[in-house]
């Protein structure tokens, strides 16, 4: 018997442990598949698991429960009570000769009570609770909008930072190739050794820039994980091209009129209604209350017990309450004014957000257009500088400035491109519209982002002489700083000792000198 009980306990513990493992592993099933997260996956996960969304859900459920608790005050209430007592008489003069007596008493009863009317107090409270519930629903929708926009913005920031890493890596590769080329020129005597020193300085400075860009990319990925509400590491696919963007035609007045239906403004409007209903209910606090009662009791000391029933009406009329209701009315009246002021403040904030968003969209698209021209000019300047240097006419400073200008132009174009996408996302938030990736649709920004992809080489009409294209890996690999020349893949750059690189003919170089 003892062994059977022990085996049953062990089996129960094992089943409980296995069940706990399955329960503990349930959240992991909600995570996206292994690999880079897409924007849609980030939005899907964040809109389901972010603490802000869970808090809004809890507030919505609580406000719904308050409607039921408020309505229950007018419902029928039934109470049952029962009692038993034993009385032992130790001494009694009238029965001294009869000895000591003991008496058992039993009392049972059931009562019913229902409030017939309270002069509209409960009705006002119920209307206030319903308005609070409607405000909570609007707040839940606004939480979806703000969370989705925050995730989308953080995703674009991460892509922007990773694209900047690729720019710095390409610049580092071009400087490394230039260093090898300069070594070849110095070996054949067409360049001074100072050019090698200048090339080494350029490589070292760019190496530091790569490390800084990688740190910023890691920070943006951490910010993305926070925006998604994911306790872990998020990796995303790196920048591969540019979508064609078309600047939308925006009318601030119409945008402001459309934004009046934003969920946060709707929430504030319902909060004003709830405050008004509370004020109405408080004003009815000194009015009478009528209720009905019924009961049935049976009690006594011997069986059969005595039985009785009762039916009645009760009218309660407050006369004096120490000015409690007066001050409560004043409190609720100020609560209404506070809610109205909050609504007005929300409208002012909305107007400012619309104007700021419109300015941001226009500025971002203007910078994007200017950065494309700058990128094209920088590519042409770098191509000319490369040709002059190869012909022995250019100086190391000229080629360094040209490469730095081209890299800066690439970075400015990437920044302007993603700032344009973020500006469109910010405009959707100002309008209170969900992103298109979640099913939202805005007539203002619907056609701003097309499906056509343009490569960076297509933007610049002259492709500069750079070696390999930017890496498309999702990881951010650190660049070692203890060596002056390190390739982006943590591999030492090929620096030949005495291997001449492709150079112009010696006779032409000497004649140029």
Secondary structure, DSSP 8 states (H G I E B T S, - for coil): -HHHHHHHHHHHHHHHHHHHHHHHHHHHHTS--SS---HHHHHHHHHHH-HHHHHHHHHHHHHHHHHHHHHGGGSEEEEEEEEEEEEEES--GGGTTT--EEEEEEEEEEEEEEEEE-TTHHHHHHHHHHHHHHHHHHHHHHHHHHHHHHHHHHHHHHHHHHHHHHHHHHHHHHHHHHHHHHHHHHHTTSS-THHHHHHHHHHHHHHHHHHHHHHHHHHHHHHHHHHHT-SS---------EEEE------HHHHHHHHTT-HHHHHHHHHHHHHHHHHHHHHGGGS-EEEEEEEEEEEESSSS-EEEEEEEEEEE-----TTHHHHHHHHHHHHHHHHHHHHHHHHHHHHHHHHHHHHHHHHHHHHHHHHHHHHHHHHHHHHHHHHHHHTT-S-HHHHHHHHHHHHHHHHHHHHHHHHHHHHHHHHHHHHT---GGGT---TTTTTTEEEEEE-HHHHSSS-----S-----SS-----SSSS-B-TTSSB----SS---S---HHHHHHH-
